[in-house]
Amino acid sequence: MIVSAVEQRRTTLLRVARALFAHQRAFLEHGPGHLLPLRQEDLAGLLGVHRSTVSRATAGKYAWTPWGCFLLKHFFQAPAGASEGAARDDLCAVLGRLVAAEDALQPLSDEALVAAMESCGYQLARRTVTKYRSELGIPSSYRRRRFVA
């Protein structure tokens, strides 16, 4: 009975991992910044199992990818903002790069970041940009401003 249970667990994990990485193929081929939104519920529906089965199967499991070692939970990302094709972590990475590249004498306000994100093809509300900026530990434009001495 134990051998049967272990085999079932292995089979479930293999099915979940195959479906997960088939969906996240762009990440495997191109790396961070190419995650697609995917919820555990969606994968569970695709596999015909309960969401909790997917959650338990991926809990504490890692996958070695060409881009490093990641928790399987990392590959489940909710869609971010109005950009249905973009995962939350990817949008945060784009936002971080925009702030890192800004002029320290005239940092971008949250409204300007919304416009910059739009020019990159992502539609976000100002509140969402503010939330992501705060989560990344990036201060407001007022606090990022550098003054010439």
Phi and psi in radians as a Rosetta constraint file:
Dihedral C 1 N 2 CA 2 C 2 CIRCULARHARMONIC -1.148 0.35
Dihedral N 2 CA 2 C 2 N 3 CIRCULARHARMONIC -0.749 0.35
Dihedral C 2 N 3 CA 3 C 3 CIRCULARHARMONIC -1.079 0.35
Dihedral N 3 CA 3 C 3 N 4 CIRCULARHARMONIC -0.704 0.35
Dihedral C 3 N 4 CA 4 C 4 CIRCULARHARMONIC -1.120 0.35
Dihedral N 4 CA 4 C 4 N 5 CIRCULARHARMONIC -0.727 0.35
Dihedral C 4 N 5 CA 5 C 5 CIRCULARHARMONIC -1.136 0.35
Dihedral N 5 CA 5 C 5 N 6 CIRCULARHARMONIC -0.740 0.35
Dihedral C 5 N 6 CA 6 C 6 CIRCULARHARMONIC -1.144 0.35
Dihedral N 6 CA 6 C 6 N 7 CIRCULARHARMONIC -0.697 0.35
Dihedral C 6 N 7 CA 7 C 7 CIRCULARHARMONIC -1.142 0.35
Dihedral N 7 CA 7 C 7 N 8 CIRCULARHARMONIC -0.690 0.35
Dihedral C 7 N 8 CA 8 C 8 CIRCULARHARMONIC -1.133 0.35
Dihedral N 8 CA 8 C 8 N 9 CIRCULARHARMONIC -0.700 0.35
Dihedral C 8 N 9 CA 9 C 9 CIRCULARHARMONIC -1.106 0.35
Dihedral N 9 CA 9 C 9 N 10 CIRCULARHARMONIC -0.754 0.35
Dihedral C 9 N 10 CA 10 C 10 CIRCULARHARMONIC -1.101 0.35
Dihedral N 10 CA 10 C 10 N 11 CIRCULARHARMONIC -0.751 0.35
Dihedral C 10 N 11 CA 11 C 11 CIRCULARHARMONIC -1.110 0.35
Dihedral N 11 CA 11 C 11 N 12 CIRCULARHARMONIC -0.751 0.35
Dihedral C 11 N 12 CA 12 C 12 CIRCULARHARMONIC -1.107 0.35
Dihedral N 12 CA 12 C 12 N 13 CIRCULARHARMONIC -0.810 0.35
Dihedral C 12 N 13 CA 13 C 13 CIRCULARHARMONIC -1.069 0.35
Dihedral N 13 CA 13 C 13 N 14 CIRCULARHARMONIC -0.722 0.35
Dihedral C 13 N 14 CA 14 C 14 CIRCULARHARMONIC -1.114 0.35
Dihedral N 14 CA 14 C 14 N 15 CIRCULARHARMONIC -0.767 0.35
Dihedral C 14 N 15 CA 15 C 15 CIRCULARHARMONIC -1.081 0.35
Dihedral N 15 CA 15 C 15 N 16 CIRCULARHARMONIC -0.781 0.35
Dihedral C 15 N 16 CA 16 C 16 CIRCULARHARMONIC -1.111 0.35
Dihedral N 16 CA 16 C 16 N 17 CIRCULARHARMONIC -0.814 0.35
Dihedral C 16 N 17 CA 17 C 17 CIRCULARHARMONIC -1.112 0.35
Dihedral N 17 CA 17 C 17 N 18 CIRCULARHARMONIC -0.734 0.35
Dihedral C 17 N 18 CA 18 C 18 CIRCULARHARMONIC -1.092 0.35
Dihedral N 18 CA 18 C 18 N 19 CIRCULARHARMONIC -0.802 0.35
Dihedral C 18 N 19 CA 19 C 19 CIRCULARHARMONIC -1.145 0.35
Dihedral N 19 CA 19 C 19 N 20 CIRCULARHARMONIC -0.711 0.35
Dihedral C 19 N 20 CA 20 C 20 CIRCULARHARMONIC -1.076 0.35
Dihedral N 20 CA 20 C 20 N 21 CIRCULARHARMONIC -0.832 0.35
Dihedral C 20 N 21 CA 21 C 21 CIRCULARHARMONIC -1.383 0.35
Dihedral N 21 CA 21 C 21 N 22 CIRCULARHARMONIC -0.358 0.35
Dihedral C 21 N 22 CA 22 C 22 CIRCULARHARMONIC -1.162 0.35
Dihedral N 22 CA 22 C 22 N 23 CIRCULARHARMONIC -0.684 0.35
Dihedral C 22 N 23 CA 23 C 23 CIRCULARHARMONIC -1.255 0.35
Dihedral N 23 CA 23 C 23 N 24 CIRCULARHARMONIC -0.651 0.35
Dihedral C 23 N 24 CA 24 C 24 CIRCULARHARMONIC -1.703 0.35
Dihedral N 24 CA 24 C 24 N 25 CIRCULARHARMONIC 0.541 0.35
Dihedral C 24 N 25 CA 25 C 25 CIRCULARHARMONIC -1.005 0.35
Dihedral N 25 CA 25 C 25 N 26 CIRCULARHARMONIC -0.680 0.35
Dihedral C 25 N 26 CA 26 C 26 CIRCULARHARMONIC -1.046 0.35
Dihedral N 26 CA 26 C 26 N 27 CIRCULARHARMONIC -0.665 0.35
Dihedral C 26 N 27 CA 27 C 27 CIRCULARHARMONIC -1.127 0.35
Dihedral N 27 CA 27 C 27 N 28 CIRCULARHARMONIC -0.777 0.35
Dihedral C 27 N 28 CA 28 C 28 CIRCULARHARMONIC -1.100 0.35
Dihedral N 28 CA 28 C 28 N 29 CIRCULARHARMONIC -0.634 0.35
Dihedral C 28 N 29 CA 29 C 29 CIRCULARHARMONIC -1.457 0.35
Dihedral N 29 CA 29 C 29 N 30 CIRCULARHARMONIC -0.614 0.35
Dihedral C 29 N 30 CA 30 C 30 CIRCULARHARMONIC -2.058 0.35
Dihedral N 30 CA 30 C 30 N 31 CIRCULARHARMONIC -0.220 0.35
Dihedral C 30 N 31 CA 31 C 31 CIRCULARHARMONIC 1.614 0.35
Dihedral N 31 CA 31 C 31 N 32 CIRCULARHARMONIC -2.960 0.35
Dihedral C 31 N 32 CA 32 C 32 CIRCULARHARMONIC -0.944 0.35
Dihedral N 32 CA 32 C 32 N 33 CIRCULARHARMONIC 2.543 0.35
Dihedral C 32 N 33 CA 33 C 33 CIRCULARHARMONIC 1.694 0.35
Dihedral N 33 CA 33 C 33 N 34 CIRCULARHARMONIC -0.051 0.35
Dihedral C 33 N 34 CA 34 C 34 CIRCULARHARMONIC -2.174 0.35
Dihedral N 34 CA 34 C 34 N 35 CIRCULARHARMONIC 0.390 0.35
Dihedral C 34 N 35 CA 35 C 35 CIRCULARHARMONIC -1.259 0.35
Dihedral N 35 CA 35 C 35 N 36 CIRCULARHARMONIC 2.463 0.35
Dihedral C 35 N 36 CA 36 C 36 CIRCULARHARMONIC -1.787 0.35
Dihedral N 36 CA 36 C 36 N 37 CIRCULARHARMONIC 2.566 0.35
Dihedral C 36 N 37 CA 37 C 37 CIRCULARHARMONIC -1.075 0.35
Dihedral N 37 CA 37 C 37 N 38 CIRCULARHARMONIC 2.379 0.35
Dihedral C 37 N 38 CA 38 C 38 CIRCULARHARMONIC -2.754 0.35
Dihedral N 38 CA 38 C 38 N 39 CIRCULARHARMONIC 2.237 0.35
Dihedral C 38 N 39 CA 39 C 39 CIRCULARHARMONIC -1.822 0.35
Dihedral N 39 CA 39 C 39 N 40 CIRCULARHARMONIC 2.679 0.35
Dihedral C 39 N 40 CA 40 C 40 CIRCULARHARMONIC -1.028 0.35
Dihedral N 40 CA 40 C 40 N 41 CIRCULARHARMONIC -0.637 0.35
Dihedral C 40 N 41 CA 41 C 41 CIRCULARHARMONIC -1.063 0.35
Dihedral N 41 CA 41 C 41 N 42 CIRCULARHARMONIC -0.696 0.35
Dihedral C 41 N 42 CA 42 C 42 CIRCULARHARMONIC -1.152 0.35
Dihedral N 42 CA 42 C 42 N 43 CIRCULARHARMONIC -0.769 0.35
Dihedral C 42 N 43 CA 43 C 43 CIRCULARHARMONIC -1.160 0.35
Dihedral N 43 CA 43 C 43 N 44 CIRCULARHARMONIC -0.693 0.35
Dihedral C 43 N 44 CA 44 C 44 CIRCULARHARMONIC -1.067 0.35
Dihedral N 44 CA 44 C 44 N 45 CIRCULARHARMONIC -0.761 0.35
Dihedral C 44 N 45 CA 45 C 45 CIRCULARHARMONIC -1.092 0.35
Dihedral N 45 CA 45 C 45 N 46 CIRCULARHARMONIC -0.681 0.35
Dihedral C 45 N 46 CA 46 C 46 CIRCULARHARMONIC -1.112 0.35
Dihedral N 46 CA 46 C 46 N 47 CIRCULARHARMONIC -0.668 0.35
Dihedral C 46 N 47 CA 47 C 47 CIRCULARHARMONIC -1.535 0.35
Dihedral N 47 CA 47 C 47 N 48 CIRCULARHARMONIC -0.199 0.35
Dihedral C 47 N 48 CA 48 C 48 CIRCULARHARMONIC 1.306 0.35
Dihedral N 48 CA 48 C 48 N 49 CIRCULARHARMONIC 0.556 0.35
Dihedral C 48 N 49 CA 49 C 49 CIRCULARHARMONIC -2.187 0.35
Dihedral N 49 CA 49 C 49 N 50 CIRCULARHARMONIC 2.997 0.35
Dihedral C 49 N 50 CA 50 C 50 CIRCULARHARMONIC -1.376 0.35
Dihedral N 50 CA 50 C 50 N 51 CIRCULARHARMONIC 2.654 0.35
Dihedral C 50 N 51 CA 51 C 51 CIRCULARHARMONIC -0.974 0.35
Dihedral N 51 CA 51 C 51 N 52 CIRCULARHARMONIC -0.675 0.35
Dihedral C 51 N 52 CA 52 C 52 CIRCULARHARMONIC -1.131 0.35
Dihedral N 52 CA 52 C 52 N 53 CIRCULARHARMONIC -0.493 0.35
Dihedral C 52 N 53 CA 53 C 53 CIRCULARHARMONIC -1.139 0.35
Dihedral N 53 CA 53 C 53 N 54 CIRCULARHARMONIC -0.767 0.35
Dihedral C 53 N 54 CA 54 C 54 CIRCULARHARMONIC -1.127 0.35
Dihedral N 54 CA 54 C 54 N 55 CIRCULARHARMONIC -0.747 0.35
Dihedral C 54 N 55 CA 55 C 55 CIRCULARHARMONIC -1.079 0.35
Dihedral N 55 CA 55 C 55 N 56 CIRCULARHARMONIC -0.820 0.35
Dihedral C 55 N 56 CA 56 C 56 CIRCULARHARMONIC -1.175 0.35
Dihedral N 56 CA 56 C 56 N 57 CIRCULARHARMONIC -0.659 0.35
Dihedral C 56 N 57 CA 57 C 57 CIRCULARHARMONIC -1.139 0.35
Dihedral N 57 CA 57 C 57 N 58 CIRCULARHARMONIC -0.580 0.35
Dihedral C 57 N 58 CA 58 C 58 CIRCULARHARMONIC -1.674 0.35
Dihedral N 58 CA 58 C 58 N 59 CIRCULARHARMONIC -0.170 0.35
Dihedral C 58 N 59 CA 59 C 59 CIRCULARHARMONIC -1.094 0.35
Dihedral N 59 CA 59 C 59 N 60 CIRCULARHARMONIC 2.163 0.35
Dihedral C 59 N 60 CA 60 C 60 CIRCULARHARMONIC 1.249 0.35
Dihedral N 60 CA 60 C 60 N 61 CIRCULARHARMONIC 0.216 0.35
Dihedral C 60 N 61 CA 61 C 61 CIRCULARHARMONIC -1.800 0.35
Dihedral N 61 CA 61 C 61 N 62 CIRCULARHARMONIC 2.521 0.35
Dihedral C 61 N 62 CA 62 C 62 CIRCULARHARMONIC -2.068 0.35
Dihedral N 62 CA 62 C 62 N 63 CIRCULARHARMONIC 2.744 0.35
Dihedral C 62 N 63 CA 63 C 63 CIRCULARHARMONIC -2.270 0.35
Dihedral N 63 CA 63 C 63 N 64 CIRCULARHARMONIC 2.329 0.35
Dihedral C 63 N 64 CA 64 C 64 CIRCULARHARMONIC -1.565 0.35
Dihedral N 64 CA 64 C 64 N 65 CIRCULARHARMONIC 2.132 0.35
Dihedral C 64 N 65 CA 65 C 65 CIRCULARHARMONIC -2.078 0.35
Dihedral N 65 CA 65 C 65 N 66 CIRCULARHARMONIC 2.973 0.35
Dihedral C 65 N 66 CA 66 C 66 CIRCULARHARMONIC -1.069 0.35
Dihedral N 66 CA 66 C 66 N 67 CIRCULARHARMONIC -0.240 0.35
Dihedral C 66 N 67 CA 67 C 67 CIRCULARHARMONIC -1.876 0.35
Dihedral N 67 CA 67 C 67 N 68 CIRCULARHARMONIC 0.178 0.35
Dihedral C 67 N 68 CA 68 C 68 CIRCULARHARMONIC 2.108 0.35
Dihedral N 68 CA 68 C 68 N 69 CIRCULARHARMONIC -3.052 0.35
Dihedral C 68 N 69 CA 69 C 69 CIRCULARHARMONIC -1.730 0.35
Dihedral N 69 CA 69 C 69 N 70 CIRCULARHARMONIC 2.247 0.35
Dihedral C 69 N 70 CA 70 C 70 CIRCULARHARMONIC -2.311 0.35
Dihedral N 70 CA 70 C 70 N 71 CIRCULARHARMONIC 2.552 0.35
Dihedral C 70 N 71 CA 71 C 71 CIRCULARHARMONIC -1.116 0.35
Dihedral N 71 CA 71 C 71 N 72 CIRCULARHARMONIC 2.493 0.35
Dihedral C 71 N 72 CA 72 C 72 CIRCULARHARMONIC -1.052 0.35
Dihedral N 72 CA 72 C 72 N 73 CIRCULARHARMONIC -0.523 0.35
Dihedral C 72 N 73 CA 73 C 73 CIRCULARHARMONIC -1.078 0.35
Dihedral N 73 CA 73 C 73 N 74 CIRCULARHARMONIC -0.434 0.35
Dihedral C 73 N 74 CA 74 C 74 CIRCULARHARMONIC -1.063 0.35
Dihedral N 74 CA 74 C 74 N 75 CIRCULARHARMONIC -0.500 0.35
Dihedral C 74 N 75 CA 75 C 75 CIRCULARHARMONIC -1.470 0.35
Dihedral N 75 CA 75 C 75 N 76 CIRCULARHARMONIC -0.040 0.35
Dihedral C 75 N 76 CA 76 C 76 CIRCULARHARMONIC -1.730 0.35
Dihedral N 76 CA 76 C 76 N 77 CIRCULARHARMONIC 1.915 0.35
Dihedral C 76 N 77 CA 77 C 77 CIRCULARHARMONIC -2.261 0.35
Dihedral N 77 CA 77 C 77 N 78 CIRCULARHARMONIC 2.335 0.35
Dihedral C 77 N 78 CA 78 C 78 CIRCULARHARMONIC -1.321 0.35
Dihedral N 78 CA 78 C 78 N 79 CIRCULARHARMONIC 2.633 0.35
Dihedral C 78 N 79 CA 79 C 79 CIRCULARHARMONIC -1.077 0.35
Dihedral N 79 CA 79 C 79 N 80 CIRCULARHARMONIC 2.528 0.35
Dihedral C 79 N 80 CA 80 C 80 CIRCULARHARMONIC -1.897 0.35
Dihedral N 80 CA 80 C 80 N 81 CIRCULARHARMONIC 2.236 0.35
Dihedral C 80 N 81 CA 81 C 81 CIRCULARHARMONIC 0.986 0.35
Dihedral N 81 CA 81 C 81 N 82 CIRCULARHARMONIC -2.558 0.35
Dihedral C 81 N 82 CA 82 C 82 CIRCULARHARMONIC -1.459 0.35
Dihedral N 82 CA 82 C 82 N 83 CIRCULARHARMONIC -0.070 0.35
Dihedral C 82 N 83 CA 83 C 83 CIRCULARHARMONIC -1.518 0.35
Dihedral N 83 CA 83 C 83 N 84 CIRCULARHARMONIC 1.438 0.35
Dihedral C 83 N 84 CA 84 C 84 CIRCULARHARMONIC -1.059 0.35
Dihedral N 84 CA 84 C 84 N 85 CIRCULARHARMONIC -0.460 0.35
Dihedral C 84 N 85 CA 85 C 85 CIRCULARHARMONIC -1.544 0.35
Dihedral N 85 CA 85 C 85 N 86 CIRCULARHARMONIC 0.052 0.35
Dihedral C 85 N 86 CA 86 C 86 CIRCULARHARMONIC -2.026 0.35
Dihedral N 86 CA 86 C 86 N 87 CIRCULARHARMONIC 2.393 0.35
Dihedral C 86 N 87 CA 87 C 87 CIRCULARHARMONIC -1.508 0.35
Dihedral N 87 CA 87 C 87 N 88 CIRCULARHARMONIC 2.689 0.35
Dihedral C 87 N 88 CA 88 C 88 CIRCULARHARMONIC -0.992 0.35
Dihedral N 88 CA 88 C 88 N 89 CIRCULARHARMONIC -0.837 0.35
Dihedral C 88 N 89 CA 89 C 89 CIRCULARHARMONIC -1.087 0.35
Dihedral N 89 CA 89 C 89 N 90 CIRCULARHARMONIC -0.614 0.35
Dihedral C 89 N 90 CA 90 C 90 CIRCULARHARMONIC -1.160 0.35
Dihedral N 90 CA 90 C 90 N 91 CIRCULARHARMONIC -0.718 0.35
Dihedral C 90 N 91 CA 91 C 91 CIRCULARHARMONIC -1.141 0.35
Dihedral N 91 CA 91 C 91 N 92 CIRCULARHARMONIC -0.676 0.35
Dihedral C 91 N 92 CA 92 C 92 CIRCULARHARMONIC -1.096 0.35
Dihedral N 92 CA 92 C 92 N 93 CIRCULARHARMONIC -0.678 0.35
Dihedral C 92 N 93 CA 93 C 93 CIRCULARHARMONIC -1.132 0.35
Dihedral N 93 CA 93 C 93 N 94 CIRCULARHARMONIC -0.734 0.35
Dihedral C 93 N 94 CA 94 C 94 CIRCULARHARMONIC -1.107 0.35
Dihedral N 94 CA 94 C 94 N 95 CIRCULARHARMONIC -0.764 0.35
Dihedral C 94 N 95 CA 95 C 95 CIRCULARHARMONIC -1.057 0.35
Dihedral N 95 CA 95 C 95 N 96 CIRCULARHARMONIC -0.762 0.35
Dihedral C 95 N 96 CA 96 C 96 CIRCULARHARMONIC -1.068 0.35
Dihedral N 96 CA 96 C 96 N 97 CIRCULARHARMONIC -0.712 0.35
Dihedral C 96 N 97 CA 97 C 97 CIRCULARHARMONIC -1.158 0.35
Dihedral N 97 CA 97 C 97 N 98 CIRCULARHARMONIC -0.673 0.35
Dihedral C 97 N 98 CA 98 C 98 CIRCULARHARMONIC -1.091 0.35
Dihedral N 98 CA 98 C 98 N 99 CIRCULARHARMONIC -0.749 0.35
Dihedral C 98 N 99 CA 99 C 99 CIRCULARHARMONIC -1.193 0.35
Dihedral N 99 CA 99 C 99 N 100 CIRCULARHARMONIC -0.682 0.35
Dihedral C 99 N 100 CA 100 C 100 CIRCULARHARMONIC -1.134 0.35
Dihedral N 100 CA 100 C 100 N 101 CIRCULARHARMONIC -0.500 0.35
Dihedral C 100 N 101 CA 101 C 101 CIRCULARHARMONIC -1.626 0.35
Dihedral N 101 CA 101 C 101 N 102 CIRCULARHARMONIC -0.026 0.35
Dihedral C 101 N 102 CA 102 C 102 CIRCULARHARMONIC -1.306 0.35
Dihedral N 102 CA 102 C 102 N 103 CIRCULARHARMONIC 2.836 0.35
Dihedral C 102 N 103 CA 103 C 103 CIRCULARHARMONIC -1.343 0.35
Dihedral N 103 CA 103 C 103 N 104 CIRCULARHARMONIC 2.116 0.35
Dihedral C 103 N 104 CA 104 C 104 CIRCULARHARMONIC -1.141 0.35
Dihedral N 104 CA 104 C 104 N 105 CIRCULARHARMONIC -0.389 0.35
Dihedral C 104 N 105 CA 105 C 105 CIRCULARHARMONIC -1.393 0.35
Dihedral N 105 CA 105 C 105 N 106 CIRCULARHARMONIC -0.408 0.35
Dihedral C 105 N 106 CA 106 C 106 CIRCULARHARMONIC -2.427 0.35
Dihedral N 106 CA 106 C 106 N 107 CIRCULARHARMONIC 1.270 0.35
Dihedral C 106 N 107 CA 107 C 107 CIRCULARHARMONIC -1.151 0.35
Dihedral N 107 CA 107 C 107 N 108 CIRCULARHARMONIC 2.712 0.35
Dihedral C 107 N 108 CA 108 C 108 CIRCULARHARMONIC -1.332 0.35
Dihedral N 108 CA 108 C 108 N 109 CIRCULARHARMONIC 2.297 0.35
Dihedral C 108 N 109 CA 109 C 109 CIRCULARHARMONIC -1.294 0.35
Dihedral N 109 CA 109 C 109 N 110 CIRCULARHARMONIC 2.982 0.35
Dihedral C 109 N 110 CA 110 C 110 CIRCULARHARMONIC -1.084 0.35
Dihedral N 110 CA 110 C 110 N 111 CIRCULARHARMONIC -0.635 0.35
Dihedral C 110 N 111 CA 111 C 111 CIRCULARHARMONIC -1.119 0.35
Dihedral N 111 CA 111 C 111 N 112 CIRCULARHARMONIC -0.731 0.35
Dihedral C 111 N 112 CA 112 C 112 CIRCULARHARMONIC -1.172 0.35
Dihedral N 112 CA 112 C 112 N 113 CIRCULARHARMONIC -0.601 0.35
Dihedral C 112 N 113 CA 113 C 113 CIRCULARHARMONIC -1.165 0.35
Dihedral N 113 CA 113 C 113 N 114 CIRCULARHARMONIC -0.644 0.35
Dihedral C 113 N 114 CA 114 C 114 CIRCULARHARMONIC -1.044 0.35
Dihedral N 114 CA 114 C 114 N 115 CIRCULARHARMONIC -0.800 0.35
Dihedral C 114 N 115 CA 115 C 115 CIRCULARHARMONIC -1.125 0.35
Dihedral N 115 CA 115 C 115 N 116 CIRCULARHARMONIC -0.700 0.35
Dihedral C 115 N 116 CA 116 C 116 CIRCULARHARMONIC -1.164 0.35
Dihedral N 116 CA 116 C 116 N 117 CIRCULARHARMONIC -0.690 0.35
Dihedral C 116 N 117 CA 117 C 117 CIRCULARHARMONIC -1.142 0.35
Dihedral N 117 CA 117 C 117 N 118 CIRCULARHARMONIC -0.658 0.35
Dihedral C 117 N 118 CA 118 C 118 CIRCULARHARMONIC -1.098 0.35
Dihedral N 118 CA 118 C 118 N 119 CIRCULARHARMONIC -0.695 0.35
Dihedral C 118 N 119 CA 119 C 119 CIRCULARHARMONIC -1.176 0.35
Dihedral N 119 CA 119 C 119 N 120 CIRCULARHARMONIC -0.377 0.35
Dihedral C 119 N 120 CA 120 C 120 CIRCULARHARMONIC -1.531 0.35
Dihedral N 120 CA 120 C 120 N 121 CIRCULARHARMONIC -0.031 0.35
Dihedral C 120 N 121 CA 121 C 121 CIRCULARHARMONIC 1.697 0.35
Dihedral N 121 CA 121 C 121 N 122 CIRCULARHARMONIC 0.240 0.35
Dihedral C 121 N 122 CA 122 C 122 CIRCULARHARMONIC -2.051 0.35
Dihedral N 122 CA 122 C 122 N 123 CIRCULARHARMONIC 2.247 0.35
Dihedral C 122 N 123 CA 123 C 123 CIRCULARHARMONIC -1.781 0.35
Dihedral N 123 CA 123 C 123 N 124 CIRCULARHARMONIC 2.045 0.35
Dihedral C 123 N 124 CA 124 C 124 CIRCULARHARMONIC -2.341 0.35
Dihedral N 124 CA 124 C 124 N 125 CIRCULARHARMONIC 2.619 0.35
Dihedral C 124 N 125 CA 125 C 125 CIRCULARHARMONIC -1.370 0.35
Dihedral N 125 CA 125 C 125 N 126 CIRCULARHARMONIC 2.739 0.35
Dihedral C 125 N 126 CA 126 C 126 CIRCULARHARMONIC -1.042 0.35
Dihedral N 126 CA 126 C 126 N 127 CIRCULARHARMONIC -0.679 0.35
Dihedral C 126 N 127 CA 127 C 127 CIRCULARHARMONIC -1.066 0.35
Dihedral N 127 CA 127 C 127 N 128 CIRCULARHARMONIC -0.646 0.35
Dihedral C 127 N 128 CA 128 C 128 CIRCULARHARMONIC -1.186 0.35
Dihedral N 128 CA 128 C 128 N 129 CIRCULARHARMONIC -0.736 0.35
Dihedral C 128 N 129 CA 129 C 129 CIRCULARHARMONIC -1.072 0.35
Dihedral N 129 CA 129 C 129 N 130 CIRCULARHARMONIC -0.756 0.35
Dihedral C 129 N 130 CA 130 C 130 CIRCULARHARMONIC -1.063 0.35
Dihedral N 130 CA 130 C 130 N 131 CIRCULARHARMONIC -0.761 0.35
Dihedral C 130 N 131 CA 131 C 131 CIRCULARHARMONIC -1.094 0.35
Dihedral N 131 CA 131 C 131 N 132 CIRCULARHARMONIC -0.847 0.35
Dihedral C 131 N 132 CA 132 C 132 CIRCULARHARMONIC -1.127 0.35
Dihedral N 132 CA 132 C 132 N 133 CIRCULARHARMONIC -0.705 0.35
Dihedral C 132 N 133 CA 133 C 133 CIRCULARHARMONIC -1.063 0.35
Dihedral N 133 CA 133 C 133 N 134 CIRCULARHARMONIC -0.766 0.35
Dihedral C 133 N 134 CA 134 C 134 CIRCULARHARMONIC -1.115 0.35
Dihedral N 134 CA 134 C 134 N 135 CIRCULARHARMONIC -0.746 0.35
Dihedral C 134 N 135 CA 135 C 135 CIRCULARHARMONIC -1.101 0.35
Dihedral N 135 CA 135 C 135 N 136 CIRCULARHARMONIC -0.558 0.35
Dihedral C 135 N 136 CA 136 C 136 CIRCULARHARMONIC -1.403 0.35
Dihedral N 136 CA 136 C 136 N 137 CIRCULARHARMONIC -0.089 0.35
Dihedral C 136 N 137 CA 137 C 137 CIRCULARHARMONIC 1.344 0.35
Dihedral N 137 CA 137 C 137 N 138 CIRCULARHARMONIC 0.389 0.35
Dihedral C 137 N 138 CA 138 C 138 CIRCULARHARMONIC -1.611 0.35
Dihedral N 138 CA 138 C 138 N 139 CIRCULARHARMONIC 2.124 0.35
Dihedral C 138 N 139 CA 139 C 139 CIRCULARHARMONIC -1.202 0.35
Dihedral N 139 CA 139 C 139 N 140 CIRCULARHARMONIC 2.971 0.35
Dihedral C 139 N 140 CA 140 C 140 CIRCULARHARMONIC -1.135 0.35
Dihedral N 140 CA 140 C 140 N 141 CIRCULARHARMONIC 2.896 0.35
Dihedral C 140 N 141 CA 141 C 141 CIRCULARHARMONIC -1.061 0.35
Dihedral N 141 CA 141 C 141 N 142 CIRCULARHARMONIC -0.595 0.35
Dihedral C 141 N 142 CA 142 C 142 CIRCULARHARMONIC -1.077 0.35
Dihedral N 142 CA 142 C 142 N 143 CIRCULARHARMONIC -0.744 0.35
Dihedral C 142 N 143 CA 143 C 143 CIRCULARHARMONIC -1.370 0.35
Dihedral N 143 CA 143 C 143 N 144 CIRCULARHARMONIC -0.371 0.35
Dihedral C 143 N 144 CA 144 C 144 CIRCULARHARMONIC -1.476 0.35
Dihedral N 144 CA 144 C 144 N 145 CIRCULARHARMONIC -0.263 0.35
Dihedral C 144 N 145 CA 145 C 145 CIRCULARHARMONIC -1.126 0.35
Dihedral N 145 CA 145 C 145 N 146 CIRCULARHARMONIC 2.333 0.35
Dihedral C 145 N 146 CA 146 C 146 CIRCULARHARMONIC -1.886 0.35
Dihedral N 146 CA 146 C 146 N 147 CIRCULARHARMONIC 2.389 0.35
Dihedral C 146 N 147 CA 147 C 147 CIRCULARHARMONIC -1.869 0.35
Dihedral N 147 CA 147 C 147 N 148 CIRCULARHARMONIC 2.518 0.35
Dihedral C 147 N 148 CA 148 C 148 CIRCULARHARMONIC -1.344 0.35
Dihedral N 148 CA 148 C 148 N 149 CIRCULARHARMONIC 2.252 0.35
